[in-house]
Amino acid sequence: ALRFALVTDTAAGMDTGLSEAKLTNARNFGNKLWNIARFVLRQLEAHPGALEGHAIDERPSGDLAEPERWILSRTERAVAEATRLIEGYYFGEYAHFMQQFVWGELADAYVELSKAGLRDERRRTGTVRTLAYVLDRVLRLLHPLTPFITDTLALQLWRGRGTSRDEASLVIARWPAAGARDAALEERFDLALDVVRAARALRQEAGVDPSRRASVSLSGQTGAIAGLTEVIATLVNGEVALREGSGPSKTARAVEVRVEAERDIAAERARLDRELTEAREALRRSEELLARPGFAEKAPKPVIDKERARLEERRAQLALLEEELRRIG
């Protein structure tokens, strides 16, 4: 039931809807988890002394930077929430929550922030230990959901390093207990990540290539994130300033976010041309299918309704792309 929850994303009491898209999502999540683990294992191999005198599952302490303290706190929250959901038999919610945490906070945020810590000699040991500890917790929490991936990765993580109980497999390993959290730090980072999402959305709407740096202006009630501008800058690939800006804006709670970046019109037009070609071909296929002799008479009504809905979606998508191309000139 737990592993089925990952591919159905269905809460208790709801009808099950299994689709190829959900299977693809489950596969992509497995790939993401594998890639996170390979990144952590590479750091442990590159810095073998980071865990000297410490077990993998021993929570790092001491003079840690804010990104490390934040992800440790969020990991303890994940332990508490995953435990609550499983004990309440909310398997669909548990699967959804773990995906959100691993993908949205660990992969998209902390793994990127950890790269600065790995370059900083003063932060490096704490960063490596934090990566190892968080991965260990995540593998334990995900084991009921993805047992083959998690046990394979755990054995690689523990090999030659060990846990506090010298566990041989996740099958018999202890379930983690939630530790202390820093609610104030979590709240500040939550706001910072909301700002990051707004800035990324503005970049995408403006057609700014993800590899190009941008200038991000933040105004309004920025006091809580004044010390996190470097964190935001890392995650949006740009420079961040606390000032009034110009151009389109989005609001993240009470913070106004503006992004200024030079657009590559030629590259944007080339992208739209490719997408238009694909959209026109998809529309042509839908029209030909519905016009095929005998299709409307022989096919089941749900199949016909689905194809007609798909046709309308493709027409709408084509219209949006054509309008976007006209807008950029």
Backbone as numpy.savetxt, mean C-alpha at the origin, in Angstrom:
# Nx Ny Nz CAx CAy CAz Cx Cy Cz
-11.44 -21.18 5.65 -12.27 -19.97 5.65 -11.41 -18.72 5.65
-10.31 -18.74 6.40 -9.45 -17.56 6.46 -8.81 -17.27 5.11
-8.25 -18.30 4.47 -7.58 -18.07 3.19 -8.59 -17.70 2.12
-9.80 -18.24 2.20 -10.84 -17.88 1.25 -11.22 -16.41 1.40
-11.13 -15.89 2.64 -11.48 -14.49 2.87 -10.57 -13.55 2.08
-9.32 -13.96 1.86 -8.38 -13.09 1.15 -8.83 -12.85 -0.28
-9.37 -13.87 -0.94 -9.74 -13.72 -2.34 -11.19 -13.30 -2.53
-12.02 -13.42 -1.50 -13.41 -12.99 -1.64 -13.63 -11.60 -1.09
-12.84 -11.20 -0.07 -13.03 -9.91 0.59 -14.48 -9.75 1.03
-15.03 -10.81 1.59 -16.44 -10.84 1.95 -16.59 -10.86 3.46
-17.40 -9.97 3.97 -17.66 -9.93 5.40 -18.69 -10.99 5.78
-18.73 -11.30 7.08 -19.67 -12.31 7.56 -21.10 -11.93 7.23
-21.88 -12.92 6.77 -23.28 -12.68 6.47 -23.56 -12.21 5.07
-22.52 -11.94 4.29 -22.71 -11.45 2.92 -22.55 -12.61 1.94
-23.18 -12.46 0.76 -23.00 -13.45 -0.29 -21.57 -13.39 -0.80
-21.03 -14.55 -1.13 -19.66 -14.63 -1.62 -19.61 -14.24 -3.08
-18.68 -13.36 -3.42 -18.49 -12.97 -4.81 -17.05 -13.21 -5.22
-16.77 -14.35 -5.83 -15.43 -14.69 -6.25 -15.25 -14.29 -7.70
-14.17 -13.58 -8.01 -13.94 -13.12 -9.37 -12.46 -13.19 -9.69
-12.16 -13.09 -10.98 -10.77 -13.09 -11.39 -10.03 -11.89 -10.82
-10.72 -10.76 -10.70 -10.08 -9.56 -10.15 -9.65 -9.78 -8.71
-10.47 -10.50 -7.93 -10.12 -10.76 -6.54 -8.97 -11.76 -6.43
-8.96 -12.73 -7.33 -7.82 -13.65 -7.36 -6.54 -12.92 -7.72
-6.63 -11.99 -8.66 -5.46 -11.19 -9.04 -4.99 -10.34 -7.87
-5.94 -9.77 -7.13 -5.57 -8.98 -5.96 -4.84 -9.82 -4.93
-5.32 -11.04 -4.70 -4.67 -11.93 -3.74 -3.26 -12.29 -4.20
-3.11 -12.55 -5.49 -1.78 -12.85 -6.03 -0.85 -11.66 -5.87
-1.35 -10.47 -6.19 -0.53 -9.27 -6.07 -0.12 -9.00 -4.63
-1.03 -9.30 -3.71 -0.69 -9.11 -2.30 0.41 -10.07 -1.88
0.31 -11.32 -2.34 1.37 -12.28 -2.04 2.71 -11.83 -2.60
2.70 -11.28 -3.81 3.94 -10.76 -4.41 4.48 -9.59 -3.60
3.59 -8.72 -3.16 4.03 -7.56 -2.37 4.68 -8.01 -1.07
4.06 -8.97 -0.39 4.64 -9.48 0.86 6.01 -10.10 0.60
6.12 -10.87 -0.46 7.40 -11.50 -0.81 8.47 -10.44 -1.06
8.12 -9.38 -1.78 9.09 -8.34 -2.10 9.52 -7.57 -0.85
8.59 -7.32 0.06 8.95 -6.66 1.32 9.95 -7.52 2.07
9.66 -8.81 2.16 10.55 -9.72 2.90 11.92 -9.80 2.26
11.98 -9.85 0.93 13.29 -9.91 0.26 14.08 -8.63 0.54
13.40 -7.49 0.59 14.08 -6.23 0.93 14.67 -6.29 2.33
13.88 -6.78 3.30 14.35 -6.87 4.68 15.52 -7.85 4.78
15.41 -8.98 4.14 16.48 -9.98 4.20 17.78 -9.44 3.60
17.67 -8.65 2.55 18.88 -8.05 1.97 19.56 -7.12 2.97
18.77 -6.38 3.74 19.37 -5.48 4.73 20.04 -6.26 5.85
19.44 -7.36 6.26 20.05 -8.19 7.30 21.36 -8.81 6.81
21.40 -9.19 5.54 22.63 -9.75 4.99 23.71 -8.67 4.85
23.30 -7.45 4.50 24.26 -6.36 4.32 24.78 -5.83 5.65
23.96 -5.96 6.72 24.34 -5.42 8.03 24.17 -6.51 9.10
24.99 -7.53 9.06 24.82 -8.68 9.96 24.98 -8.34 11.44
25.67 -7.24 11.76 25.87 -6.89 13.16 24.70 -6.19 13.81
23.68 -5.82 13.00 22.57 -5.04 13.54 21.79 -5.80 14.61
21.73 -7.11 14.50 20.96 -7.92 15.45 21.83 -8.58 16.51
23.09 -8.23 16.56 23.98 -8.86 17.53 23.46 -8.67 18.95
23.24 -9.77 19.63 22.74 -9.72 21.00 21.24 -9.55 21.11
20.54 -9.59 19.97 19.08 -9.38 19.98 18.40 -10.46 19.16
17.24 -10.92 19.63 16.44 -11.86 18.86 15.60 -11.11 17.83
15.23 -11.82 16.77 14.41 -11.21 15.72 13.14 -10.60 16.28
12.50 -11.32 17.21 11.20 -10.88 17.73 11.32 -10.03 18.98
12.50 -9.48 19.25 12.68 -8.56 20.38 12.47 -7.14 19.88
11.51 -6.46 20.49 11.17 -5.11 20.01 12.35 -4.15 20.20
12.72 -3.44 19.14 13.82 -2.46 19.25 13.47 -1.35 20.24
14.46 -0.83 20.88 14.27 0.26 21.83 15.46 1.20 21.72
15.49 2.20 22.56 16.60 3.14 22.54 16.28 4.36 21.71
17.30 4.99 21.17 17.17 6.26 20.47 16.77 6.01 19.01
15.50 5.71 18.79 15.00 5.46 17.44 14.41 6.73 16.85
14.53 6.87 15.53 13.94 8.01 14.84 12.42 7.86 14.76
11.74 8.95 14.44 10.27 8.93 14.43 9.68 7.92 13.45
10.21 7.75 12.24 9.62 6.73 11.36 9.65 5.33 11.98
10.75 5.00 12.66 10.84 3.68 13.30 9.84 3.58 14.45
9.76 4.62 15.28 8.82 4.58 16.40 7.38 4.52 15.92
7.11 5.18 14.78 5.75 5.17 14.23 5.36 3.77 13.75
6.21 3.13 12.94 5.82 1.81 12.41 5.76 0.77 13.51
6.60 0.90 14.55 6.49 -0.02 15.68 5.15 0.14 16.37
4.71 1.38 16.55 3.43 1.62 17.19 2.29 1.09 16.32
2.37 1.32 15.03 1.32 0.84 14.12 1.30 -0.68 14.05
2.46 -1.30 14.18 2.51 -2.76 14.18 1.81 -3.32 15.42
2.02 -2.67 16.57 1.33 -3.12 17.78 -0.18 -2.95 17.64
-0.59 -1.88 16.97 -2.02 -1.71 16.69 -2.52 -2.85 15.80
-1.71 -3.23 14.79 -2.11 -4.31 13.90 -2.27 -5.62 14.67
-1.38 -5.87 15.62 -1.49 -7.08 16.44 -2.81 -7.08 17.20
-3.11 -5.96 17.84 -4.34 -5.88 18.64 -5.58 -6.03 17.76
-5.60 -5.36 16.61 -6.78 -5.39 15.76 -6.96 -6.74 15.08
-5.88 -7.33 14.57 -5.98 -8.65 13.94 -6.45 -9.70 14.95
-5.95 -9.61 16.16 -6.36 -10.55 17.21 -7.85 -10.40 17.52
-8.30 -9.16 17.63 -9.72 -8.91 17.93 -10.62 -9.46 16.83
-10.25 -9.24 15.57 -11.08 -9.67 14.45 -11.13 -11.19 14.33
-9.99 -11.83 14.52 -9.98 -13.30 14.43 -10.77 -13.91 15.57
-10.57 -13.40 16.78 -11.30 -13.95 17.92 -12.81 -13.73 17.80
-13.20 -12.69 17.04 -14.62 -12.45 16.80 -15.16 -13.13 15.56
-14.30 -13.94 14.88 -14.68 -14.65 13.66 -15.01 -13.68 12.51
-14.41 -12.50 12.51 -14.59 -11.54 11.42 -13.46 -11.74 10.40
-13.50 -12.87 9.69 -12.37 -13.24 8.86 -12.21 -12.34 7.64
-13.31 -11.92 7.04 -13.21 -11.01 5.90 -12.61 -9.68 6.30
-13.06 -9.15 7.45 -12.52 -7.88 7.93 -11.05 -8.02 8.31
-10.69 -9.15 8.89 -9.28 -9.41 9.23 -8.41 -9.41 7.98
-8.86 -10.09 6.92 -8.09 -10.12 5.67 -7.95 -8.73 5.09
-9.04 -7.96 5.09 -9.00 -6.60 4.55 -8.08 -5.72 5.38
-8.18 -5.81 6.69 -7.34 -4.98 7.56 -5.85 -5.27 7.34
-5.49 -6.54 7.26 -4.09 -6.88 7.09 -3.55 -6.41 5.74
-4.38 -6.48 4.70 -3.94 -5.95 3.42 -3.70 -4.45 3.51
-4.61 -3.73 4.16 -4.47 -2.28 4.28 -3.20 -1.92 5.04
-2.92 -2.65 6.11 -1.73 -2.35 6.90 -0.45 -2.66 6.13
-0.37 -3.85 5.57 0.86 -4.26 4.89 1.11 -3.41 3.66
0.07 -3.19 2.88 0.24 -2.46 1.63 0.33 -0.95 1.87
-0.62 -0.42 2.64 -0.72 1.03 2.77 0.26 1.66 3.73
0.63 0.96 4.80 1.51 1.56 5.80 2.92 1.00 5.76
3.05 -0.33 5.68 4.38 -0.92 5.68 5.07 -0.72 4.33
4.42 -1.15 3.25 5.07 -1.09 1.93 5.14 0.34 1.40
4.00 1.02 1.32 3.97 2.33 0.69 4.61 3.43 1.53
4.66 3.24 2.83 5.21 4.30 3.69 6.53 3.89 4.33
6.51 2.92 5.25 7.73 2.71 6.03 8.89 2.15 5.22
8.64 1.21 4.31 9.76 0.68 3.53 10.47 1.81 2.79
9.70 2.76 2.25 10.32 3.90 1.55 11.07 4.79 2.53
10.48 5.04 3.70 11.15 5.89 4.69 12.39 5.22 5.27
12.40 3.90 5.33 13.54 3.18 5.91 14.81 3.37 5.08
14.66 3.68 3.81 15.84 3.80 2.94 16.72 4.95 3.38
16.11 6.03 3.88 16.91 7.13 4.43 17.61 6.69 5.70
16.94 5.91 6.52 17.55 5.40 7.74 18.71 4.46 7.45
18.61 3.69 6.40 19.70 2.78 6.04 20.92 3.52 5.53
20.72 4.72 4.98 21.85 5.53 4.50 22.50 6.31 5.63
21.80 6.47 6.75 22.29 7.26 7.88 22.96 6.31 8.89
24.24 6.48 9.10 24.98 5.58 9.99 24.42 5.57 11.40
23.91 6.72 11.84 23.37 6.79 13.20 22.05 6.04 13.35
21.26 5.98 12.28 19.95 5.33 12.33 19.98 3.89 11.86
21.06 3.48 11.19 21.04 2.22 10.44 20.70 1.00 11.30
21.37 0.86 12.45 21.12 -0.32 13.28 19.67 -0.38 13.73
19.14 0.73 14.20 17.75 0.77 14.63 16.78 0.49 13.49
17.11 0.98 12.30 16.25 0.75 11.14 16.23 -0.73 10.76
17.40 -1.37 10.72 17.46 -2.79 10.36 16.72 -3.63 11.39
16.93 -3.34 12.67 16.24 -4.10 13.72 14.73 -3.90 13.64
14.31 -2.68 13.31 12.87 -2.40 13.18 12.28 -3.17 12.00
12.96 -3.17 10.88 12.48 -3.91 9.71 12.32 -5.39 10.05
13.30 -5.95 10.72 13.25 -7.38 11.05 12.11 -7.68 12.03
11.96 -6.85 13.04 10.91 -7.06 14.05 9.53 -6.95 13.42
9.32 -5.91 12.61 8.01 -5.70 12.00 7.68 -6.84 11.04
8.66 -7.27 10.24 8.41 -8.40 9.34 8.04 -9.65 10.12
8.74 -9.92 11.21 8.42 -11.09 12.04 6.98 -11.03 12.53
6.55 -9.88 13.00 5.18 -9.74 13.50 4.17 -9.92 12.37
4.46 -9.31 11.23 3.54 -9.40 10.10 3.39 -10.84 9.62
4.48 -11.57 9.55 4.40 -12.97 9.12 3.57 -13.80 10.09
3.71 -13.56 11.38 2.90 -14.27 12.37 1.41 -13.93 12.20
1.12 -12.64 12.00 -0.27 -12.21 11.87 -0.92 -12.73 10.58
-0.13 -12.88 9.54 -0.66 -13.31 8.25 -0.67 -14.83 8.08
-0.04 -15.55 8.99 0.11 -16.99 8.79 -1.23 -17.73 8.61
-2.29 -17.38 9.35 -3.56 -18.09 9.10 -4.12 -17.83 7.69
-3.67 -16.75 7.08 -4.22 -16.32 5.79 -3.39 -16.82 4.61
-2.07 -16.74 4.74 -1.16 -17.12 3.64 -0.06 -18.03 4.20
-0.39 -19.24 4.63 0.56 -20.06 5.41 1.81 -20.48 4.66
1.71 -20.75 3.36 2.88 -21.26 2.66 3.92 -20.15 2.45
3.45 -18.97 2.05 4.38 -17.85 1.88 4.99 -17.45 3.20
4.15 -17.31 4.23 4.65 -16.80 5.51 5.65 -17.75 6.16
5.38 -19.06 6.12 6.31 -19.99 6.75 7.63 -20.04 5.99
7.56 -19.99 4.66 8.79 -19.96 3.87 9.64 -18.75 4.21
8.99 -17.60 4.32 9.73 -16.36 4.61 10.23 -16.34 6.06
9.41 -16.84 6.98 9.84 -16.86 8.38 11.09 -17.72 8.56
11.13 -18.87 7.91 12.31 -19.73 8.04 13.55 -19.05 7.48
13.39 -18.28 6.43 14.53 -17.52 5.90 14.93 -16.39 6.85
13.94 -15.74 7.44 14.21 -14.64 8.37 14.91 -15.14 9.62
14.49 -16.28 10.14 15.04 -16.79 11.39 16.36 -17.53 11.22
16.66 -17.99 10.00 17.84 -18.83 9.79 19.12 -18.11 10.24
19.82 -18.73 11.19 21.08 -18.16 11.67 20.90 -16.99 12.62
19.64 -16.61 12.88 19.40 -15.46 13.77 18.56 -15.87 14.96
17.46 -16.56 14.71 16.66 -17.11 15.79 15.70 -16.14 16.43
14.71 -16.71 17.10 13.73 -15.93 17.86 14.00 -16.15 19.34
13.27 -15.44 20.18 13.51 -15.55 21.62 13.18 -16.95 22.14
12.38 -17.72 21.39 12.03 -19.08 21.82 12.57 -20.14 20.87
13.45 -19.74 19.96 14.02 -20.68 18.98 12.93 -21.50 18.29
11.93 -20.82 17.76 10.81 -21.48 17.11 11.25 -22.07 15.77
10.77 -23.26 15.47 11.21 -23.97 14.27 10.31 -23.69 13.07
9.08 -23.22 13.31 8.14 -22.98 12.22 7.01 -22.10 12.72
6.40 -21.36 11.81 5.24 -20.56 12.20 4.06 -21.44 12.60
4.06 -22.67 12.15 2.96 -23.59 12.48 2.84 -23.76 14.00
3.97 -23.73 14.69 3.96 -23.93 16.14 4.43 -22.68 16.89
4.61 -21.58 16.17 5.10 -20.35 16.81 3.98 -19.67 17.60
4.36 -18.88 18.56 3.37 -18.18 19.38 2.73 -17.04 18.59
1.48 -16.78 18.91 0.78 -15.62 18.36 1.24 -14.39 19.14
1.56 -13.29 18.47 2.11 -12.13 19.19 1.09 -11.46 20.10
1.60 -10.83 21.14 0.77 -10.03 22.04 1.07 -8.56 21.77
0.04 -7.73 21.78 0.21 -6.31 21.47 1.03 -5.61 22.53
1.95 -4.74 22.08 2.79 -3.97 22.98 2.35 -2.52 23.06
3.21 -1.70 23.62 2.88 -0.29 23.86 2.80 0.49 22.55
1.95 1.51 22.55 1.76 2.36 21.38 1.96 3.82 21.74
2.22 4.64 20.73 2.37 6.09 20.88 1.25 6.74 20.07
0.12 6.97 20.71 -1.06 7.46 20.01 -0.83 8.84 19.39
-0.11 9.71 20.08 0.13 11.06 19.56 0.96 11.01 18.29
2.00 10.17 18.28 2.84 10.04 17.09 2.04 9.43 15.94
1.22 8.45 16.23 0.38 7.85 15.19 -0.54 8.89 14.57
-1.12 9.75 15.38 -2.03 10.77 14.87 -1.30 11.75 13.94
-0.09 12.15 14.32 0.70 13.06 13.46 1.02 12.40 12.13
1.43 11.15 12.16 1.76 10.45 10.92 0.51 10.19 10.07
-0.62 9.94 10.72 -1.87 9.76 9.97 -2.16 11.00 9.14
-2.00 12.17 9.75 -2.22 13.42 9.02 -1.20 13.57 7.90
0.06 13.25 8.18 1.10 13.35 7.16 0.79 12.45 5.97
0.30 11.24 6.23 -0.02 10.32 5.14 -1.25 10.78 4.36
-2.19 11.45 5.04 -3.32 12.04 4.32 -2.82 13.13 3.37
-1.85 13.90 3.82 -1.25 14.94 2.97 -0.54 14.29 1.78
0.17 13.22 2.03 0.87 12.51 0.95 -0.13 12.01 -0.09
-1.23 11.45 0.35 -2.23 10.93 -0.60 -2.81 12.08 -1.43
-3.05 13.22 -0.79 -3.57 14.38 -1.53 -2.56 14.86 -2.56
-1.30 14.94 -2.17 -0.25 15.39 -3.09 -0.08 14.42 -4.26
-0.13 13.14 -3.97 -0.01 12.14 -5.05 -1.18 12.25 -6.01
-2.38 12.49 -5.48 -3.55 12.63 -6.35 -3.42 13.85 -7.25
-2.91 14.95 -6.69 -2.70 16.16 -7.50 -1.67 15.92 -8.58
-0.60 15.22 -8.26 0.42 14.89 -9.26 -0.20 14.08 -10.40
-0.99 13.07 -10.02 -1.59 12.21 -11.04 -2.56 12.98 -11.92
-3.40 13.82 -11.31 -4.36 14.60 -12.07 -3.68 15.57 -13.02
-2.50 16.07 -12.62 -1.76 17.00 -13.46 -0.93 16.30 -14.52
-0.91 14.96 -14.49 -0.14 14.21 -15.46 1.36 14.28 -15.24
1.77 14.48 -13.98 3.19 14.56 -13.67 3.77 13.15 -13.55
4.82 12.87 -14.28 5.45 11.55 -14.22 5.91 11.27 -12.79
5.65 10.05 -12.26 6.04 9.74 -10.87 7.52 9.93 -10.59
8.37 9.82 -11.61 9.81 9.96 -11.40 10.26 11.41 -11.32
9.41 12.36 -11.71 9.78 13.78 -11.70 9.50 14.38 -10.32
10.43 15.16 -9.82 10.25 15.82 -8.54 9.29 16.99 -8.68
8.59 17.28 -7.60 7.60 18.35 -7.62 7.75 19.20 -6.37
7.19 20.39 -6.43 7.20 21.30 -5.28 5.83 21.26 -4.62
5.82 20.91 -3.34 4.57 20.77 -2.59 4.47 21.89 -1.56
3.37 22.62 -1.58 3.13 23.70 -0.62 2.02 23.29 0.33
2.26 23.49 1.63 1.28 23.14 2.65 0.92 24.40 3.44
-0.36 24.65 3.59 -0.80 25.81 4.37 -2.00 25.40 5.21
-2.45 26.31 6.06 -3.54 25.97 6.97 -3.00 25.52 8.30
-3.64 24.53 8.90 -3.24 24.05 10.22 -2.15 22.98 10.08
-0.92 23.47 9.90 0.22 22.57 9.63 1.08 22.31 10.87
0.69 22.82 12.01 1.52 22.68 13.21 1.87 21.24 13.55
0.90 20.33 13.40 1.13 18.94 13.80 2.14 18.24 12.91
2.30 18.71 11.67 3.20 18.02 10.74 4.41 18.86 10.37
4.63 19.95 11.10 5.76 20.81 10.78 7.09 20.06 10.85
7.18 19.09 11.75 8.41 18.33 11.87 8.48 17.11 10.97
7.47 16.91 10.13 7.43 15.73 9.27 7.54 16.08 7.79
8.07 17.28 7.48 8.17 17.67 6.08 9.11 16.76 5.29
10.18 16.27 5.94 11.08 15.36 5.24 10.39 14.03 4.94
9.58 13.57 5.86 8.81 12.34 5.63 7.89 12.52 4.43
7.17 13.63 4.40 6.24 13.90 3.30 7.01 14.03 1.99
8.14 14.75 2.03 8.93 14.96 0.81 9.42 13.64 0.23
9.83 12.73 1.10 10.29 11.42 0.63 9.18 10.66 -0.07
8.00 10.70 0.49 6.90 9.89 -0.03 6.22 10.51 -1.25
6.40 11.81 -1.48 5.79 12.43 -2.67 6.83 12.74 -3.74
8.11 12.42 -3.45 9.19 12.68 -4.41 9.22 14.16 -4.79
9.46 15.01 -3.80 9.50 16.44 -4.09 10.05 17.22 -2.93
9.98 18.54 -3.07 10.35 19.45 -1.98 9.07 19.95 -1.33
9.09 20.06 -0.01 7.91 20.46 0.74 8.21 21.74 1.50
7.30 22.70 1.40 7.44 23.97 2.11 6.13 24.33 2.79
6.23 24.89 3.97 5.04 25.34 4.71 4.77 26.78 4.31
3.98 26.94 3.27 3.67 28.27 2.73 2.45 28.18 1.83
1.90 29.36 1.48 0.82 29.40 0.50 1.39 29.07 -0.87
0.67 28.29 -1.64 1.12 27.92 -2.97 0.16 28.39 -4.04
0.35 27.94 -5.24 -0.53 28.30 -6.35 -0.93 27.03 -7.08
-1.96 27.16 -7.92 -2.42 26.03 -8.70 -3.52 25.26 -7.98
-3.95 24.14 -8.58 -5.03 23.32 -8.00 -4.65 22.83 -6.60
-5.65 22.65 -5.78 -5.39 22.23 -4.40 -6.33 21.12 -3.97
-5.92 20.42 -2.92 -6.77 19.47 -2.21 -6.59 19.73 -0.73
-7.57 19.34 0.04 -7.50 19.55 1.49 -7.40 18.21 2.19
-6.39 18.09 3.03 -6.22 16.92 3.89 -6.53 17.38 5.32
-7.75 17.06 5.76 -8.26 17.59 7.02 -8.22 19.12 6.94
-7.41 19.79 7.78 -7.38 21.25 7.72 -6.10 21.76 7.06
-5.43 20.93 6.31 -4.20 21.32 5.62 -4.48 21.43 4.13
-4.16 22.59 3.55 -4.33 22.78 2.11 -3.05 22.34 1.41
-3.20 21.47 0.42 -2.06 20.89 -0.28 -2.09 21.38 -1.73
-0.96 21.93 -2.18 -0.82 22.35 -3.58 0.48 21.77 -4.14
0.44 21.38 -5.41 1.61 20.80 -6.06 1.93 21.60 -7.32
3.17 22.01 -7.43 3.64 22.70 -8.63 4.70 21.85 -9.29
4.48 21.51 -10.55 5.45 20.68 -11.27 5.31 20.95 -12.76
6.40 20.91 -13.44 6.40 21.11 -14.88 5.85 19.86 -15.56
4.86 20.03 -16.40 4.24 18.90 -17.08 4.99 18.57 -18.36
5.15 17.30 -18.62 5.74 16.82 -19.87 4.58 16.55 -20.83
4.20 17.59 -21.58 3.02 17.49 -22.43 3.19 16.40 -23.49
4.37 16.31 -24.07 4.59 15.30 -25.12 4.40 13.89 -24.58
4.96 13.63 -23.39 4.82 12.30 -22.81 3.37 12.02 -22.42
2.68 13.06 -21.93 1.28 12.88 -21.54 0.41 12.61 -22.76
0.69 13.32 -23.86 -0.08 13.08 -25.09 0.17 11.68 -25.63
1.42 11.23 -25.55 1.74 9.86 -26.02 1.01 8.82 -25.19
0.95 9.05 -23.86 0.23 8.12 -22.99 -1.25 8.07 -23.35
-1.84 9.25 -23.56 -3.26 9.30 -23.90 -3.54 8.65 -25.25
-2.64 8.84 -26.20 -2.82 8.19 -27.50 -2.84 6.67 -27.36
-1.94 6.14 -26.51 -1.92 4.69 -26.29 -3.21 4.21 -25.64
-3.64 4.94 -24.62 -4.85 4.55 -23.92 -6.08 4.67 -24.81
-6.11 5.69 -25.69 -7.22 5.84 -26.62 -7.29 4.68 -27.61
-6.14 4.26 -28.10 -6.10 3.13 -29.03 -6.66 1.87 -28.36
-6.25 1.63 -27.12 -6.74 0.46 -26.39 -8.24 0.57 -26.11
-8.70 1.79 -25.75 -10.12 1.99 -25.44 -10.99 1.81 -26.68
-10.52 2.30 -27.83 -11.29 2.14 -29.06 -11.38 0.68 -29.48
-10.29 -0.06 -29.28 -10.30 -1.48 -29.63 -11.25 -2.25 -28.72
-11.24 -1.92 -27.42 -12.15 -2.59 -26.48 -13.60 -2.28 -26.82
-13.87 -1.02 -27.19 -15.23 -0.63 -27.57 -15.67 -1.38 -28.84
-14.77 -1.50 -29.80 -15.09 -2.21 -31.04 -15.47 -3.66 -30.75
-14.73 -4.31 -29.86 -15.02 -5.70 -29.53 -16.40 -5.85 -28.89
-16.73 -4.91 -27.99 -18.05 -4.96 -27.35 -19.17 -4.77 -28.37
-19.00 -3.80 -29.25 -20.04 -3.55 -30.26 -20.22 -4.74 -31.20
-19.11 -5.36 -31.60 -19.19 -6.51 -32.50 -19.87 -7.70 -31.82
-19.57 -7.89 -30.54 -20.17 -9.01 -29.82 -21.69 -8.84 -29.72
-22.14 -7.65 -29.36 -23.57 -7.42 -29.20 -24.30 -7.44 -30.55
-23.57 -7.12 -31.63 -24.19 -7.12 -32.96 -24.12 -8.48 -33.64
-23.45 -9.43 -33.03 -23.28 -10.74 -33.64 -24.64 -11.43 -33.78
-24.92 -11.97 -34.98 -26.21 -12.63 -35.19 -26.42 -13.79 -34.20
-27.57 -13.79 -33.57 -27.92 -14.86 -32.65 -27.49 -14.65 -31.22
-26.58 -13.67 -30.97 -26.10 -13.49 -29.59 -27.23 -13.07 -28.66
-28.00 -12.06 -29.09 -29.07 -11.55 -28.24 -30.17 -12.58 -28.03
-30.37 -13.49 -29.01 -31.42 -14.49 -28.90 -30.99 -15.69 -28.07
-29.72 -16.08 -28.15 -29.27 -17.32 -27.53 -28.59 -17.14 -26.17
-27.92 -16.03 -25.97 -27.17 -15.84 -24.72 -28.13 -15.60 -23.55
-27.79 -16.08 -22.33 -28.62 -15.81 -21.15 -28.74 -14.31 -20.90
-29.86 -13.91 -20.36 -30.09 -12.48 -20.13 -29.03 -11.84 -19.25
-28.56 -12.49 -18.15 -27.50 -11.85 -17.34 -26.23 -11.58 -18.15
-25.91 -12.48 -19.08 -24.71 -12.28 -19.91 -24.91 -11.09 -20.82
-26.08 -10.98 -21.43 -26.36 -9.85 -22.32 -26.33 -8.54 -21.54
-26.97 -8.53 -20.37 -26.98 -7.31 -19.55 -25.57 -6.89 -19.16
-24.75 -7.88 -18.83 -23.36 -7.57 -18.45 -22.60 -6.97 -19.61
-22.79 -7.51 -20.82 -22.09 -6.99 -21.99 -22.57 -5.59 -22.35
-23.86 -5.34 -22.19 -24.37 -3.99 -22.46 -23.83 -2.98 -21.46
-23.74 -3.39 -20.20 -23.16 -2.49 -19.18 -21.69 -2.22 -19.49
-20.98 -3.25 -19.91 -19.57 -3.09 -20.26 -19.42 -2.14 -21.45
-20.34 -2.25 -22.43 -20.30 -1.36 -23.59 -20.44 0.09 -23.16
-21.39 0.36 -22.25 -21.58 1.74 -21.79 -20.37 2.25 -21.02
-19.76 1.38 -20.21 -18.56 1.77 -19.47 -17.43 2.14 -20.43
-17.28 1.36 -21.50 -16.20 1.63 -22.45 -16.46 2.89 -23.25
-17.72 3.17 -23.55 -18.04 4.43 -24.22 -17.70 5.62 -23.32
-18.07 5.49 -22.04 -17.79 6.58 -21.09 -16.28 6.78 -20.91
-15.53 5.67 -20.83 -14.08 5.78 -20.68 -13.46 6.46 -21.90
-13.94 6.09 -23.10 -13.41 6.69 -24.32 -13.70 8.18 -24.34
-14.89 8.57 -23.92 -15.24 9.99 -23.91 -14.34 10.77 -22.94
-14.05 10.19 -21.78 -13.18 10.86 -20.82 -11.77 11.04 -21.37
-11.25 10.01 -22.02 -9.90 10.11 -22.58 -9.83 11.15 -23.69
-10.86 11.18 -24.53 -10.88 12.17 -25.62 -10.96 13.59 -25.06
-11.74 13.77 -24.00 -11.83 15.09 -23.37 -10.50 15.49 -22.74
-9.82 14.54 -22.11 -8.52 14.83 -21.50 -7.51 15.22 -22.57
-7.54 14.55 -23.71 -6.62 14.88 -24.79 -6.89 16.26 -25.35
-8.17 16.62 -25.48 -8.50 17.97 -25.95 -8.06 19.03 -24.95
-8.13 18.71 -23.67 -7.79 19.68 -22.63 -6.30 20.04 -22.65
-5.45 19.06 -22.91 -4.01 19.36 -22.91 -3.54 19.96 -24.24
-4.43 19.92 -25.27 -4.10 20.57 -26.55 -3.21 19.76 -27.45
